[in-house]
Amino acid sequence: MATTDRFGWAKSGRTAAYLYAAAMWWLVPAPAAAVMGASIVTFVQTNIVGPLAVLMILITIGAALFKPEFAKTAGYVAIVTAVLFLLMTQYGNVVSALSGSGL
């Protein structure tokens, strides 16, 4: 009779599951990024720049409501944020254009 652990799994079945998971982790290749650093750019875009950009836009719009002279600054912040997101989403195209231009 097979011995079981505290969850009711047979110890031989649990070992087979561990071996299967290890084999799949080793045999199945991870998806390769099209450009080096693409995963870092995606992480920074979604977890750092995105929330900070939204916060900056909200703060400058709030400041523009109380002091109208900050309205120009709010526009600049929105433009800079849009340019950053454009560069981050087109990262692969920018890198290939720079590498092809000889810079």
Contacts in CASP RR format, 6 or more apart in sequence:
PFRMAT RR
TARGET T0000
AUTHOR 0000-0000-0000
METHOD contacts of the structure
MODEL  1
MATTDRFGWAKSGRTAAYLYAAAMWWLVPAPAAAVMGASIVTFVQTNIVG
PLAVLMILITIGAALFKPEFAKTAGYVAIVTAVLFLLMTQYGNVVSALSG
SGL
2 10 0 8 1.000
2 11 0 8 1.000
2 12 0 8 1.000
3 10 0 8 1.000
3 11 0 8 1.000
4 10 0 8 1.000
4 11 0 8 1.000
5 11 0 8 1.000
5 14 0 8 1.000
33 39 0 8 1.000
34 92 0 8 1.000
35 91 0 8 1.000
35 92 0 8 1.000
35 95 0 8 1.000
35 96 0 8 1.000
38 91 0 8 1.000
38 92 0 8 1.000
41 88 0 8 1.000
41 91 0 8 1.000
42 88 0 8 1.000
44 88 0 8 1.000
45 85 0 8 1.000
45 88 0 8 1.000
45 89 0 8 1.000
49 84 0 8 1.000
49 85 0 8 1.000
49 88 0 8 1.000
50 85 0 8 1.000
53 81 0 8 1.000
53 84 0 8 1.000
53 85 0 8 1.000
56 77 0 8 1.000
56 81 0 8 1.000
57 74 0 8 1.000
57 77 0 8 1.000
57 78 0 8 1.000
57 81 0 8 1.000
60 70 0 8 1.000
60 73 0 8 1.000
60 74 0 8 1.000
60 75 0 8 1.000
60 77 0 8 1.000
60 78 0 8 1.000
61 74 0 8 1.000
62 70 0 8 1.000
62 74 0 8 1.000
63 70 0 8 1.000
63 73 0 8 1.000
63 74 0 8 1.000
64 70 0 8 1.000
64 71 0 8 1.000
64 73 0 8 1.000
64 74 0 8 1.000
87 94 0 8 1.000
END
